[in-house]
Amino acid sequence: MQKVYFKTFGCRTNQFDTQVMMSKLKDYTLTNDELHSDYIVVNSCTVTNGADSSVRNYISSMKRKNPNAKVILAGCGSHSKGESLFEDKKVFGVIGHSEKENINTVLKNENPFYQIGDLEHIDSTIVEEFVGKSRAFIKIQEGCNFACSYCIIPQVRGMARSHKEETILEQISKLASNGFGEFILTGTNVGSYGQDHNTSMAKLLKKMSMIRGVRRIRIGSLEPIQIDDEFLELLDEPWMAKQLHIALQHTSDKMLKLMNRRNTFQTDLNLFHKIASKGYALGTDFIVGHPGEDDKEWDEAISRVKELPLTHVHAFSYSKRDNTASAIMKPEIRGNIAKERHRELTAIIKAKNYTFRREHTQNLEVLLENGKNNIFYGFDQYFNKIEVKSNEDLSSNWVFINDVEVSNEGNKAKI
């Protein structure tokens, strides 16, 4: 059988989409060897110009290293750059999001093809296994109705639409019966789940928790305005991971307005303190160096960051994305200034995380990934990574830890 290699760029949604394609292969063999594969399916990211460059560079390198392989472009990049890459004969084929479930048939094309499909499709695939994972990603929705000035995602993923509740619950049930205990809900804009089906994220979570074998549920990322009273009532549930990632993007109200965001700092501050009072770790996304972020805005933003009970941050130095409102905004922030601000921000959150970890050393419930040489890695309920030494094979096992060595670099324990 011919061999297929999958290369995945970008977010957890893309990781899930790759698993969907893998599950649909019937007449081909999966391989981890990209240099000896017959097909290379590139599940691409296009969130920034830099992401596009990474995809193009990878495709070019594979054309040199494995010239006989047929390269197929999938993912968000197929909708933004697929046509030009196809016309320039950089790839053998291009498929859009709506075509990924047909991957087994698509690969049988003997001639170059461009099958972009539409942006209204919802997957119906039930993924029953996750290759190389001990935690399962569950995509519950697709697309986004927001119009953030820096973001191209609505243009390449479409408007927000929810997966059917019965499909989600069936998938979780099958994965739980296959030994998965932790489930991570993902999507383009996860918190919008249910708005088109007269339901909500909170209602879905309650039903998920009742499935035998479900031990912990994480939520990929939420918008502040999507956290309502119904959701807040679930924070004391034992199956909720004690960490939430809430995407603020900035703490200056001027910058939030420029970014066309729907949140304001004061409401964000109140929300974060309310959730932190329940013992939760809190993460966020933060864009540094967006056009218009002058010294005054940055000084205000960083002082406000210090007020927030944050423990994790996914910080981005702004990268221009063509065909977005932000791409033509002035004044632009020099790269060296953005890098320095990025360092300042991450150092503050690293110190906050260290303090939090020192205060949470008991009753840690950790799902370990695969390990080697008697060293295993996993995440506790607060989404802090921990290194565990053991003479037993603890791969894909849950462990309870009460004796943790905390350092600036991370947590360690022996069992």
C-alpha positions as CSV (number, residue, x, y, z in Angstrom):
1,M,0.0,0.0,0.0
2,Q,1.1,3.5,-0.7
3,K,2.3,5.6,2.3
4,V,0.8,8.9,3.5
5,Y,2.6,11.4,5.8
6,F,0.7,14.2,7.6
7,K,2.4,17.4,8.5
8,T,0.3,19.6,10.8
9,F,0.8,23.3,11.4
10,G,-1.0,25.6,13.8
11,C,-3.7,25.1,16.3
12,R,-5.5,22.3,18.1
13,T,-8.3,22.5,15.6
14,N,-5.9,21.6,12.9
15,Q,-4.6,18.7,15.0
16,F,-8.1,17.4,15.3
17,D,-8.7,17.8,11.5
18,T,-5.5,15.8,10.9
19,Q,-6.9,13.0,13.1
20,V,-10.2,13.1,11.0
21,M,-8.2,12.6,7.8
22,M,-6.1,9.9,9.3
23,S,-9.3,8.1,10.4
24,K,-10.6,8.2,6.8
25,L,-7.6,6.5,5.2
26,K,-8.7,3.0,4.1
27,D,-6.5,2.2,1.1
28,Y,-3.3,3.8,2.3
29,T,-0.8,3.3,5.1
30,L,0.1,6.0,7.6
31,T,3.8,6.6,8.0
32,N,6.0,8.8,10.2
33,D,8.8,8.9,7.6
34,E,8.2,12.0,5.4
35,L,11.3,11.2,3.3
36,H,9.9,7.9,2.1
37,S,6.2,8.6,1.8
38,D,4.2,8.6,-1.4
39,Y,2.0,11.4,-0.3
40,I,2.6,14.4,2.0
41,V,-0.6,16.0,3.3
42,V,0.2,19.5,4.6
43,N,-2.5,20.7,7.0
44,S,-1.6,24.3,6.9
45,C,-2.0,27.4,9.1
46,T,-2.4,30.9,7.7
47,V,-3.0,33.0,10.8
48,T,0.0,35.3,10.0
49,N,2.2,36.0,7.0
50,G,4.9,34.1,8.9
51,A,2.7,31.0,9.1
52,D,2.3,31.1,5.4
53,S,6.0,31.3,5.0
54,S,6.6,28.3,7.2
55,V,4.2,26.3,5.1
56,R,5.8,27.4,1.9
57,N,9.3,26.7,3.2
58,Y,8.2,23.2,4.3
59,I,6.7,22.4,0.9
60,S,9.8,23.6,-0.9
61,S,12.1,21.5,1.4
62,M,10.0,18.4,0.7
63,K,10.1,19.0,-3.0
64,R,13.9,18.8,-2.7
65,K,14.2,16.0,-0.1
66,N,11.4,13.7,-1.5
67,P,10.8,14.9,-5.1
68,N,8.6,11.9,-6.0
69,A,6.1,12.5,-3.2
70,K,2.8,14.1,-4.2
71,V,2.2,17.1,-1.9
72,I,-1.4,17.9,-1.0
73,L,-2.2,21.2,0.7
74,A,-5.1,21.2,3.2
75,G,-6.1,23.4,6.1
76,C,-6.6,27.2,6.3
77,G,-3.8,27.9,3.9
78,S,-5.6,26.2,1.1
79,H,-8.2,28.9,1.3
80,S,-5.8,31.8,1.3
81,K,-2.8,30.6,-0.7
82,G,-3.9,27.4,-2.2
83,E,-4.8,28.8,-5.6
84,S,-1.4,30.5,-6.1
85,L,0.6,27.5,-4.9
86,F,-1.4,25.2,-7.2
87,E,-1.0,27.5,-10.2
88,D,2.8,27.7,-9.6
89,K,2.9,23.9,-9.5
90,K,4.3,23.9,-5.9
91,V,1.7,21.3,-4.9
92,F,0.0,18.4,-6.6
93,G,-3.4,19.1,-5.1
94,V,-5.4,21.4,-2.9
95,I,-8.3,20.5,-0.7
96,G,-10.5,22.8,1.4
97,H,-12.0,22.1,4.8
98,S,-15.1,20.5,3.4
99,E,-13.1,17.9,1.5
100,K,-10.9,16.5,4.2
101,E,-13.4,13.7,5.1
102,N,-13.0,12.5,1.4
103,I,-9.2,12.2,1.7
104,N,-9.2,8.5,0.8
105,T,-10.9,9.3,-2.5
106,V,-9.0,12.5,-3.1
107,L,-5.6,10.8,-3.0
108,K,-6.7,8.6,-5.9
109,N,-6.6,11.5,-8.3
110,E,-4.1,10.7,-11.0
111,N,-4.0,14.3,-12.3
112,P,-3.3,17.5,-10.3
113,F,-6.5,18.8,-8.6
114,Y,-7.9,21.9,-6.9
115,Q,-11.0,20.9,-4.7
116,I,-11.5,23.9,-2.4
117,G,-15.2,23.1,-1.6
118,D,-17.1,25.5,0.7
119,L,-16.9,27.1,4.1
120,E,-20.3,25.9,5.4
121,H,-19.4,22.2,6.0
122,I,-19.6,20.5,9.4
123,D,-17.7,17.2,10.0
124,S,-19.7,14.1,10.8
125,T,-16.7,11.9,11.4
126,I,-16.5,10.1,14.8
127,V,-12.8,9.9,15.7
128,E,-12.3,6.9,18.0
129,E,-8.5,7.0,18.4
130,F,-5.9,9.7,18.6
131,V,-2.5,8.7,17.2
132,G,0.3,9.2,19.8
133,K,-1.9,11.0,22.3
134,S,-3.2,10.2,25.8
135,R,-5.6,13.1,25.8
136,A,-8.4,13.5,23.2
137,F,-9.2,16.7,21.3
138,I,-12.9,17.2,20.5
139,K,-13.8,19.7,17.9
140,I,-17.3,21.1,18.9
141,Q,-17.7,23.9,16.4
142,E,-16.2,25.6,13.4
143,G,-15.8,29.2,12.2
144,C,-16.1,32.6,14.0
145,N,-18.6,35.5,13.8
146,F,-16.1,38.0,15.4
147,A,-14.4,40.5,13.2
148,C,-11.1,41.2,15.1
149,S,-9.1,43.6,13.0
150,Y,-5.9,41.5,13.0
151,C,-7.6,38.2,12.2
152,I,-8.2,36.4,8.9
153,I,-9.7,33.3,10.3
154,P,-13.4,34.0,9.5
155,Q,-12.3,34.4,5.9
156,V,-10.7,30.9,5.8
157,R,-12.9,29.0,8.3
158,G,-16.3,30.6,7.7
159,M,-19.0,31.8,10.1
160,A,-19.6,30.1,13.5
161,R,-21.5,26.8,13.3
162,S,-21.8,24.1,15.9
163,H,-21.3,20.4,15.5
164,K,-24.3,18.2,16.4
165,E,-24.5,17.5,20.1
166,E,-25.3,13.8,19.5
167,T,-22.1,13.5,17.3
168,I,-20.0,15.1,20.0
169,L,-21.4,12.9,22.8
170,E,-21.0,9.7,20.6
171,Q,-17.4,10.5,19.9
172,I,-16.6,11.1,23.6
173,S,-18.4,7.9,24.6
174,K,-16.3,5.9,22.1
175,L,-13.1,7.5,23.1
176,A,-13.8,7.0,26.8
177,S,-14.4,3.3,26.1
178,N,-11.0,3.2,24.4
179,G,-9.3,4.5,27.6
180,F,-9.3,8.2,27.1
181,G,-10.1,10.1,30.3
182,E,-9.2,13.7,29.5
183,F,-11.0,15.6,26.8
184,I,-10.0,19.0,25.4
185,L,-12.8,20.9,23.7
186,T,-11.5,22.8,20.7
187,G,-12.8,24.8,17.7
188,T,-12.3,28.1,15.9
189,N,-14.3,30.0,18.6
190,V,-15.3,27.4,21.2
191,G,-17.4,29.6,23.3
192,S,-19.9,30.2,20.5
193,Y,-20.9,26.6,20.6
194,G,-24.7,26.1,20.7
195,Q,-25.8,29.6,19.6
196,D,-27.1,28.2,16.3
197,H,-28.7,25.1,18.0
198,N,-30.5,26.8,20.9
199,T,-28.2,25.3,23.5
200,S,-24.9,26.3,25.2
201,M,-21.4,25.2,26.2
202,A,-22.6,24.7,29.8
203,K,-25.4,22.3,28.8
204,L,-22.9,20.3,26.6
205,L,-20.4,20.1,29.5
206,K,-23.1,18.7,31.8
207,K,-24.0,16.0,29.3
208,M,-20.3,15.1,28.7
209,S,-19.7,14.7,32.4
210,M,-22.3,12.0,32.7
211,I,-20.5,9.7,30.2
212,R,-18.8,6.8,31.9
213,G,-15.0,7.2,31.8
214,V,-14.9,11.0,31.5
215,R,-12.5,12.1,34.2
216,R,-11.5,15.6,33.2
217,I,-12.7,18.2,30.7
218,R,-10.6,21.1,29.5
219,I,-11.8,23.9,27.3
220,G,-9.4,25.2,24.6
221,S,-10.1,28.9,24.7
222,L,-13.0,31.2,25.6
223,E,-13.9,34.8,25.0
224,P,-14.6,36.8,28.1
225,I,-18.1,37.8,26.9
226,Q,-19.0,34.1,26.5
227,I,-18.6,33.2,30.2
228,D,-22.1,33.6,31.6
229,D,-23.8,32.6,34.9
230,E,-24.7,29.2,33.6
231,F,-21.1,28.4,32.9
232,L,-19.8,29.9,36.2
233,E,-22.1,27.5,38.1
234,L,-20.0,24.6,36.8
235,L,-16.7,25.8,38.2
236,D,-17.0,23.7,41.4
237,E,-17.6,20.5,39.5
238,P,-14.8,17.9,40.1
239,W,-14.5,17.0,36.4
240,M,-13.7,20.6,35.3
241,A,-10.0,21.1,34.8
242,K,-9.0,23.8,37.2
243,Q,-7.6,26.1,34.5
244,L,-9.3,28.3,31.9
245,H,-7.8,30.0,29.0
246,I,-9.7,33.2,28.3
247,A,-8.5,35.2,25.3
248,L,-8.1,38.9,26.3
249,Q,-5.6,39.9,23.6
250,H,-4.7,43.1,25.4
251,T,-5.4,45.1,28.6
252,S,-5.4,48.7,27.1
253,D,-9.0,49.8,26.3
254,K,-7.6,51.9,23.4
255,M,-5.9,48.8,21.9
256,L,-8.9,46.6,22.5
257,K,-10.9,49.1,20.5
258,L,-8.3,49.2,17.7
259,M,-8.4,45.4,17.6
260,N,-12.2,45.6,17.3
261,R,-12.5,43.4,20.4
262,R,-15.7,43.0,22.5
263,N,-14.1,43.0,25.9
264,T,-13.0,45.9,28.2
265,F,-10.4,45.7,31.0
266,Q,-12.6,46.4,34.0
267,T,-15.1,43.7,33.1
268,D,-12.2,41.3,32.4
269,L,-10.6,42.1,35.7
270,N,-13.8,41.4,37.6
271,L,-14.3,38.2,35.7
272,F,-10.8,36.9,36.4
273,H,-10.9,37.6,40.1
274,K,-14.3,35.9,40.3
275,I,-12.9,32.7,38.6
276,A,-9.6,32.8,40.5
277,S,-11.5,32.9,43.8
278,K,-12.6,29.4,42.9
279,G,-9.0,28.1,42.9
280,Y,-8.5,28.3,39.1
281,A,-5.3,28.9,37.2
282,L,-6.0,31.4,34.4
283,G,-4.3,31.8,31.0
284,T,-4.8,34.3,28.2
285,D,-3.7,35.3,24.7
286,F,-1.9,38.6,24.4
287,I,-0.8,40.4,21.2
288,V,2.2,42.6,21.7
289,G,3.3,45.3,19.2
290,H,0.0,45.8,17.4
291,P,-0.1,49.0,15.4
292,G,-0.9,52.0,17.6
293,E,0.6,50.5,20.8
294,D,2.7,53.5,21.8
295,D,4.6,53.8,25.1
296,K,1.6,55.2,27.0
297,E,-0.6,52.3,26.0
298,W,2.1,49.7,26.8
299,D,2.8,51.2,30.2
300,E,-0.9,51.1,31.0
301,A,-1.3,47.6,29.6
302,I,1.6,46.1,31.6
303,S,0.5,47.7,34.9
304,R,-3.0,46.2,34.3
305,V,-1.4,42.8,33.6
306,K,0.1,42.9,37.0
307,E,-3.4,43.3,38.5
308,L,-4.8,40.2,36.8
309,P,-4.5,36.8,38.5
310,L,-2.8,35.3,35.5
311,T,-0.8,32.1,35.6
312,H,-0.2,31.3,31.9
313,V,0.1,33.4,28.7
314,H,0.3,32.7,25.0
315,A,2.0,35.9,23.9
316,F,2.4,36.9,20.3
317,S,4.5,39.6,18.8
318,Y,2.1,41.1,16.2
319,S,2.7,39.8,12.7
320,K,1.0,41.5,9.8
321,R,-1.7,39.4,8.1
322,D,-2.6,40.6,4.6
323,N,-6.2,41.4,3.9
324,T,-7.0,42.4,7.5
325,A,-7.9,45.8,8.9
326,S,-4.8,45.9,11.1
327,A,-2.4,45.4,8.2
328,I,-2.9,49.0,7.1
329,M,-3.0,50.6,10.5
330,K,-0.3,53.1,11.6
331,P,2.0,53.7,13.4
332,E,3.6,50.3,13.2
333,I,5.7,49.1,16.1
334,R,9.4,48.3,15.4
335,G,10.3,44.6,15.8
336,N,12.9,45.2,18.5
337,I,10.4,47.1,20.7
338,A,7.8,44.4,20.3
339,K,10.4,41.7,21.3
340,E,11.3,43.7,24.4
341,R,7.7,44.1,25.4
342,H,7.1,40.4,24.7
343,R,10.0,39.5,27.1
344,E,8.6,41.9,29.8
345,L,5.2,40.4,29.6
346,T,6.3,36.8,29.6
347,A,8.7,37.4,32.6
348,I,5.8,38.8,34.6
349,I,3.5,35.8,33.9
350,K,6.4,33.4,34.5
351,A,6.8,34.9,38.0
352,K,3.1,34.7,38.7
353,N,3.0,31.1,37.5
354,Y,5.9,30.3,39.9
355,T,4.1,31.8,42.8
356,F,0.9,29.8,41.9
357,R,2.8,26.5,41.6
358,R,4.5,27.1,45.0
359,E,1.0,27.5,46.5
360,H,-0.4,24.4,44.8
361,T,1.8,21.5,45.6
362,Q,-0.7,19.1,47.1
363,N,-3.4,16.9,45.6
364,L,-2.1,17.2,42.0
365,E,-3.9,14.9,39.6
366,V,-1.7,14.3,36.6
367,L,-2.3,12.5,33.3
368,L,1.1,11.3,32.1
369,E,2.1,11.1,28.5
370,N,4.4,8.5,27.1
371,G,7.9,8.6,28.6
372,K,11.3,7.0,28.3
373,N,14.3,6.3,30.6
374,N,12.0,6.3,33.6
375,I,11.0,9.9,33.1
376,F,7.4,10.8,32.2
377,Y,5.7,14.2,31.6
378,G,2.1,15.3,32.0
379,F,-0.1,18.1,33.1
380,D,-1.9,18.6,36.4
381,Q,-5.4,20.0,36.8
382,Y,-4.0,23.6,36.7
383,F,-2.3,22.9,33.3
384,N,1.2,23.0,34.8
385,K,3.6,20.6,33.3
386,I,5.3,18.1,35.6
387,E,8.3,15.8,35.2
388,V,7.8,12.5,37.1
389,K,10.5,9.9,37.7
390,S,9.4,6.3,38.3
391,N,10.8,2.8,37.9
392,E,7.3,1.7,36.7
393,D,5.9,2.3,33.2
394,L,3.4,5.1,33.9
395,S,2.7,5.9,30.2
396,S,-0.9,7.2,29.8
397,N,-1.6,6.7,33.5
398,W,-3.2,9.0,36.0
399,V,-1.2,9.7,39.1
400,F,-1.8,11.6,42.3
401,I,1.1,13.7,43.6
402,N,1.6,15.3,47.0
403,D,5.3,15.9,47.1
404,V,6.4,18.3,44.4
405,E,9.8,20.0,43.9
406,V,9.0,23.5,42.5
407,S,11.5,25.6,40.6
408,N,11.5,28.4,38.2
409,E,11.9,25.9,35.4
410,G,9.0,23.6,36.4
411,N,7.7,21.0,38.7
412,K,9.3,17.6,39.4
413,A,8.3,14.6,41.4
414,K,9.3,11.0,42.2
415,I,6.9,8.0,42.5
